[in-house]
Amino acid sequence: MKYIEPHAHMVSRVTDDYAKMTLAGCQAVCEPAFWAGFDRSSVNGFFDYFCQLTAHEPKRASRFGLAHFCWLCINPKEAEDVNLAEEVIDIIPQFLDGPNVLGIGEIGLNKNSRNELKVFEMHVDLAARHNQLILVHTPHLEDKLKGTRLILDALRSDKRIKPERVIIDHVEEHTVKLVLDRGHWAGMTLYPETKCTPARAIDILETYGDERLWMNSACDWGVSDPLAVPKTALEMKRRGHLAAAIHRVIYENPRTFLGQCPKFKLPKA
């Protein structure tokens, strides 16, 4: 099968994972900026990280025939320090013209604090000024519903933002309709222990349809699986979904959203 991995933190993975993804049919991998497993202490650390995402990781992916794209930001887990966030946001524009940069992300909320919300709004302003796509992180567990509502209201308050150019990730059963009703895209993150299991993600598709929905693995520092998308596609097949419907969710939908960025080009068959 052909699929796109639209949200994967590959700097946390070994090269064997790239090889396995290629064998499974992955055509492109998109890597949002993320937390390093610890808080960075200065803007210089983020500068080096952005260099890694825009220059070094694409070379590693290309060894396995994979196109690599990325998103840039200061992640919500490090957004409590507003002064540091301002410094980081100030250096992002110099990377935006990179050939593999899709937009601003993954921005959003972690603990739903005032500082996190302020930094989120700063990122949204940056995206609006530079006409960038936006990828949003919603908080986990009991804070997800509140955080999703805060994010949606902040996006709606900025009249420059077109809803169809925003993907709100980590949706679950109680937040997906809110996101879709606002005209945004929604991402389901497939985790073995938290977020959406494959069975739950398929339940969501069967309840809400497949319009403006995608699936991703995230595959970060925690317990996660870089092959979660193709494995869920096989589960969809087992549950009676037709090949065309599966292809739409795992390939056509992410290609449609990401294709709003003219730099998103897939290898020719």
Secondary structure, 3 states (H helix, E strand, C coil): CCEEECCECHHHCCHHHHHHHHHHCEEEEEECCCCCCCCCCCHHHHHHHHHHHHHHHHHHHHCCCCEEEEEECCCHHHCCCHHHHHHHHHHHHHHCCCCCEEEEEEEECCCCCHHHHHHHHHHHHHHHHCCCEEEEECCCHHHHHHHHHHHHHHHHHCCCCCHHHEEEECCCCCCHHHHHHCCCEEEEEECCCCCECHHHHHHHHHHHCCCCEEEECECCCCCCCCCHHHHHHHHHHHCCCCHHHHHHHHHHHHHHHHCCCCCCCCCCC
